[in-house]
Each structure stands twice: as C-alpha cells, then as structure tokens.
Amino acid sequence: MSNNNSSPATVVPMGQKIAFGLGMLANQMFPAALGIFMVVLVQDLKFPAWMWGILFFLPRIFDAFIDPIMGFISDNTRSKWGRRRHYVFIGSIIMGLSFVVMWQLYRESGVTYNFIYFLLWSFVFYIGLSVFSVPYVAMGYEMSDDFHERTSIMAISQWIGQWAWVIAPWFWVVMYDPKWFPNADTATRTLAVWVGISCMVLAMMPAIFIKSKSTKNETGFSPLTFRTIGGSLKEIFESFKEAFRNKPFTKLCIATFLIFNAFNTVAGFTFFIVVYYLFNGAASAAGIWPTLFGSVGALATTFVVIPIVAKMSKKMGKKNAFLAAQSISILGYVMFWFFFVPGKPYMFLFALPFFSFGIGSLFTLMMSMTADVCDMDELTSGKRREGIFGAIYWWMVKFGFAIAGLLTGVIMSVVGFDPNLTVQPDGAVTGLRIVFSGIPIAGTLIAMWVMRNYDLTEEKAKAIKAELVSRKKNEILQPV
C-alpha cells in the first residue's frame, strides 16, 4: 500500500494557508483577466463570434485532456521535493510567460493571423496551467486531514483568490479610457505583461513556502515513463472509472459542472447587457458600470459570502451549507431580471450580494468535500490520489467551461446579437437577458437536486479517518 507522502497537522499554520491562498490568487487572476481581455477580440480586433467560440473551446478541451495525465504524474513522482512543489514552480513560469506572449496581438496583422497566433499560444498557456494547477490543488487537499480545517484552508484561499475578481474588472476602465491607452488592444498588450509576470511570482509561493516530505525512496508509486506509458495510461483510465464509481465524488463533479459552467455560459454577456441595454450601445457612456458589476460582486463574495458560508458549514454541515447558498444565488439571478433598469444602472448592485452566493460558495465547499473524498478513496484503494481526483474534478470543470465558451458564441448568434452594431436587432438584447438569468437558475436547480442526498457527512468522514489511522498503526506494528 502506498502511504501518504506527508503527515498533515490537524491545524495548519496561517502562513501556510496564506501561501496557498497566494497561489489561488494567481490561479484565479488568469481566468479573470482572460474573461475581460477576450472581449477585445470581438469588440476591437473584430473576431467573428464563431472564432471567439473556438478560442474558448479548443484550448480548454486540450487542457482537460492533459489534467488527468498531470494528476497521475504528480501522484506518482519520486523526488526529494515531494510530489508537487517542483511542478507548481515550473508550471508558474510556463503559464506566466506564455500569457504575456499570447496577448501581443496587433490589428494590422489581420484577423486570420491573430486567430491562429492566439490559438497556438493558448495551447502553450494551458499546458503551463495544467502543470501548475493540478499539483497545486492537490497540495491543498493534503494540507490537513481534519474535516473543518479543510474548509478553513479553502475559505482562506478563496478569500485571497477572490481579489482577482475585484481587481480584474477595473481592466475595463483602463482599456477603454483614452487617457490611459489609445485603444483597447494596445492596453491589453501592456496589461498582459503586468498580469503574466506578477501572477507568475504569486504562483511560485506555494512551491517555495509549503514544504513537502521527500518521496525519493517511495516504492509504491508508478512513475510515468516512455517504457511504462502503456500501463500508466491504462491505470489513468482505470482511475477515471474508479473515481466515478465513488458516488459522493460523482455528485460533486456533476453539481460543479452544472453551476460553474451555467454561470460561465452567460458571464460574457454582462458587458453587453450593461452597455447595450442600460446604455443603448454606448460603451463610453457605460463608464465604470461593467467594472462595478464584477468588482462589487467579488467584494461581496470576499467579505460576505465566504465568511458566512464557512460558518454555515460548521453549523449545518457542508451539504446543507451548499444547498442554502445556492438557493440564495437563485434569488439573485431572479432579481437581475427586475434590477437591470435603463437609466438606473445602480439598481443591479442590490442583486449582487445574493447572486454572489452561487460561485462564492462553490469552490470553498466543493474543494473541501473533495479532500474528504480522497480519504474515502484511500480506504477502498489503499492509495493517496489527490492529484488524480483533483485533476478529474477540474477536468469536469474545464470540459464544461470549454462547452460554455462554445455555447456563448452559439447563443449570441441564435439571439441575433452582433457586437459590431451600435443598435441591435429587435429581441437580441432581450434574448441575452433571458439566458443571463435562465440558464444559471436551471443549472443551479439541477445541481441542488443532484446534491440532495450527498451522504459524506462529518460523522462518516471521522469514521473513515479513524479507520485509516488504525490501518497505518497496524502496518507499522507488522514485522518486516
């Protein structure tokens, strides 16, 4: 049996939690910045909607394919630095530098050239993201074996990570203010340098400050080499099947897939609804309101949602906290239909705290619950597979995110919305508003139904932990 490569303390020092949280800030800043910058491709570089959809879809499908392989490699790495740290460090460099290069787009190069250039560098960026993020997430699962301490670790990391969503929307202000830059594509080229380099440094922090026990002499691992690649790929496939036979884990994956990717399907419409519905297509008149939507929502998540959800989890359990938080988010999506009021843009601010409970609670709770599932898996498989379980979980997220990006372009085409027009066809903006509330509500309701009988409770998690401790004591006592 392969033992855990570390013996995590029940209470993790705050410095370790902060180091993990700084990695989360980088992990969230990249997609946050991408979400803002991607608007430039359509609005300023004149990419057609189908190109936009492909750029969302193909690199993320590629990324989703790499993640399980990276999870297997990470779980089975023999190294004096442990299983994760060096991958986190190397991945941070690849994704930081490639992000900078990816956004060096010039309109005079033409749409076709820019499309191919961006697509190819996207593949490099997502390789770096997989090398970084899969071992990084697994590090978080390994930091503690305590049911509630795991939620505390994820709450603090999400609290720090949410600042990405507070900061990133202000890029809109910088990008479309001529006092800063002559045009948005010039702004994006410059901002990409700042984002890429600063996030590269932040992403290195977990590798530097979160220590790991050496696995150099570990005999129970199955390293991926050219000689063993056939057997390793078979083992990865078997791990997939075993993971999805774990019912609590399957529920976590399905629920996250539905909520996160329903949200991402419509997230790109926020800018267009604010500009074209509230301000009749005048981006300059919209001013900072698109920015305030994202920034105020993230602040509500940081200072309201995450602390409340962490307390709810301790009082009522993780599953019930999840169901309560998602119910509140549905109310927020309903409020958006009534609180997007032309001439009164401030009205939507009242809906943001309610809406923020959806995504704000999701990963705080789901990542904590996935750590519990890893204990459950060890009980049945005898292996510590945080990397592969984390990879499979995020594989579902990223695969869905790729589909969401493709659906975004499809929906824009179906409702007849054309970002190159100041005045939109009849019904186009209304169509965006309907799906903006309707798709997330539907996804959230189905996810709540899936999670209604999730049964990995605190009592069951403690019983699993006790059994694992007993097993390891017996192994130590057995004569060699």
Secondary structure, DSSP 8 states (H G I E B T S, - for coil): ----SS---SS--HHHHHHHHHHHHHHHHHHHHHHHHHHHHHHTS---HHHHHHHHHHHHHHHHHHHHHHHHHHHT---TTTTTHHHHHHHHHHHHHHHHHHT---GGG-HHHHHHHHHHHHHHHHHHHHHHHHHHHHHHHHS---HHHHHHHHHHHHHHHTHHHHHTTHHHHHHT-TTT-SSHHHHHHHHHHHHHHHHHHHHHHHHHHS-----TT-SS-----TTTHHHHHHHHHHHHHHHHHSHHHHHHHHHHHHHHHHHHHHHTHHHHHIIIIISTT-HHHHTTHHHHHHHHHHHHIIIIIHHHHHHHHHHH-HHHHHHHHHHHHHHHHHHHHHH--TT-GGGGGGTHHHHHHHHHHHHHHHHHHHHHHHHHHHHHHSS--HHHHHHHHHHHHHHHHHHHHHHHHHHHHHHT--TT-SS--TTHHHHHHHHHHHHHHHHHHHHHHHHTT----HHHHHHHHHHHHHHHHHHHHS--
